[in-house]
Amino acid sequence: MKLTTDSLAAHLAQPLRNAYLVSGDEPLLVAEAADAVRACARESGFSERETHFIERGANWDAVTAAASNLSLFAARRIIEIRLASGKPGVAGGAALVKLAQLKDPDFLVLITAPRLDRDAQSANWVKAIESAGAWVQIWPVEVQRLVAWLQARCRRLRLKVDDEALELLAERTEGNLLAAHQELEKLRLLFPETPVTVANVLASVADSARYDVAQLGEAALAGDTARALHVLAGLRAEGVEPTLVLWAINKAVHDLWHAQAAPAGGTPQRSWQRQSAALAQGLRRARHVPFDRATLRAERADRMIKGRLAGDAWDELALLTAEFCTRPLLPLPRSSSNRYR
């Protein structure tokens, strides 16, 4: 039987099977799925657990012997095997097949492993577990689903976070669900009863830093090139994540774009109250701001941060900041395309 993280809860409401395999490259989700199996097993009377950490070249005799050893008090036991890779070798594969085929209702086998490649998925031991028990495949959370994943986490934690704050969290923790979960746990402790806003998230992330990304956004909005580049250098020196810095500059670009496109006298919906003065200054120079070039710079910086484009992301962020302040330092590479044309 194959399961996903979504179908595991419904499956565990039924009688447990003899063997479970949980595999994937998302440590948080793998750990939570394994925890769910353990919790259900404890409720079913499995009061003992024996754990084996398997590295390359490990001796499997102790693992196979565990299945034949009777508990001192005849208790129901979980035999847990944590594989360092999805290829346990010939001896390991044979031992896992033997464990998967155990018919003793007092033993439950739980195996955790990294993501299994195509060859590993067709191995006899995987097929044996899939036949006698269940295989929970953990898949990465796609970028477009990350905000929804965070929303679901917030509901479980009874934490109220506004949409913009979730977008910020998704941006700065992309590809690291464990970091995202830790940020939410931290916010729950800091703001147990009040809704969490972008300002709260920024304060939580910045901690005691001398500079914060909100200051960078304000300086960039106002067109204060010297101040913006000074804050940017401070953020870099303090080890602030470039993803968070890029988010702040992008926010300033988007705020000014929407503000200058709004009807006369209208209030930009996405502006922060503390940025109102900077936004007013930005509106006075909005007609000179090269929004298309700033967007292309932002795209280049994002690709550099993610390792998809050669170059120093911090240098590109400095060029982006100057570009948005209408003080271009270098021309865009010819390979860059204009998304607005």
Secondary structure, 3 states (H helix, E strand, C coil): CEECHHHHHHHHCCCCCCEEEEECCCHHHHHHHHHHHHHHHHHCCEEEEEEEEECCCCCCHHHHHHHHCCCCCCCEEEEEEEECCCCCHHHHHHHHHHHHCCCCCCEEEEEEECCCCHHHHCCHHHHHHHHHCEEEECCCCCHHHHHHHHHHHHHHHCCCECHHHHHHHHHHCCCCHHHHHHHHHHHHHHCCCCCECHHHHHHHHHCCCCCCHHHHHHHHHHCCHHHHHHHHHHHHHCCCCHHHHHHHHHHHHHHHHHHHHCCCCCCCCCCCHHHHHHHHHHHHHHHHCCHHHHHHHHHHHHHHHCCCCCCCHHHHHHHHHHHHCCCCCCCCCCCCCCCCC
